[in-house]
Amino acid sequence: MSLIVIEGDNGTGKDTQALMIEKNFECEIITNIDEILKLNKEAKLYNGKDKVSKFLEYCRLCSCYAEKFDNSIIVRYWVSTLAAAYSDNIYTYDEVLELQKKYCSNLKMPDIIICLW
């Protein structure tokens, strides 16, 4: 059972890469499941700490789905959520580390991370 996470800036080809991996290696793209897509879209409507909270909720749901499949792919996971929270000055570095411990330590950890830029 493996989890592949694809991270990267907008327009770098994350979804295209996910589709190629899905096709060639029989993986389930978790972030294309209707419930996940809905939560992602909803999270984008928020700002600041509320947005971070919604995206961490999205990550928890992605993690739950990833446990159900032998091989799965998540496009953008908690790494990018916390990195954005720091770079957008929503949380300090120390606060991001605390969020990681509190909310992310129990999430399914990726076996492979692909970073595109």
Backbone hydrogen bonds, N-H to C=O, Kabsch-Sander energy under -0.5 kcal/mol:
donor,donor_aa,acceptor,acceptor_aa,energy
2,S,70,D,-2.1
4,I,72,S,-2.9
5,V,112,I,-2.7
6,I,74,I,-2.5
7,E,5,V,-0.5
7,E,114,I,-3.1
9,D,116,L,-0.8
12,T,9,D,-1.4
17,Q,13,G,-2.7
18,A,14,K,-2.5
19,L,15,D,-2.3
20,M,16,T,-1.9
21,I,17,Q,-2.4
22,E,18,A,-2.8
23,K,19,L,-2.2
24,N,20,M,-2.1
25,F,21,I,-2.5
26,E,22,E,-1.0
27,C,22,E,-0.6
28,E,71,N,-2.3
29,I,27,C,-0.5
30,I,28,E,-1.1
30,I,73,I,-2.4
31,T,73,I,-0.7
32,N,29,I,-1.5
33,I,30,I,-1.9
36,I,33,I,-0.8
37,L,33,I,-2.7
38,K,34,D,-2.4
39,L,35,E,-1.8
40,N,36,I,-2.5
41,K,37,L,-2.4
42,E,38,K,-2.3
43,A,39,L,-2.4
44,K,40,N,-1.4
45,L,42,E,-1.8
46,Y,43,A,-1.5
50,D,47,N,-1.0
51,K,47,N,-1.1
52,V,48,G,-1.9
53,S,49,K,-2.5
54,K,50,D,-2.2
55,F,51,K,-2.4
56,L,52,V,-2.2
57,E,53,S,-1.8
58,Y,54,K,-2.2
59,C,55,F,-2.2
60,R,56,L,-2.1
61,L,57,E,-2.1
62,C,58,Y,-2.4
63,S,59,C,-2.4
64,C,60,R,-2.1
65,Y,61,L,-2.2
66,A,62,C,-2.5
67,E,63,S,-1.3
68,K,65,Y,-1.7
69,F,65,Y,-0.5
69,F,66,A,-0.8
72,S,2,S,-2.4
73,I,28,E,-2.7
74,I,4,I,-2.5
76,R,6,I,-2.7
76,R,74,I,-0.7
80,S,77,Y,-0.6
81,T,77,Y,-1.5
82,L,78,W,-2.6
83,A,79,V,-2.2
84,A,80,S,-2.3
85,A,81,T,-1.9
86,Y,82,L,-1.8
87,S,83,A,-2.9
88,D,84,A,-2.3
89,N,86,Y,-1.8
90,I,85,A,-2.3
91,Y,85,A,-1.8
96,V,92,T,-2.3
97,L,93,Y,-2.1
98,E,94,D,-1.9
99,L,95,E,-2.5
100,Q,96,V,-2.5
101,K,97,L,-2.2
102,K,98,E,-2.7
103,Y,99,L,-3.2
104,C,99,L,-0.7
104,C,100,Q,-1.6
105,S,100,Q,-1.0
107,L,104,C,-1.5
111,D,3,L,-2.7
112,I,3,L,-1.9
114,I,5,V,-3.1
115,C,113,I,-0.5
116,L,7,E,-2.8
116,L,114,I,-0.6
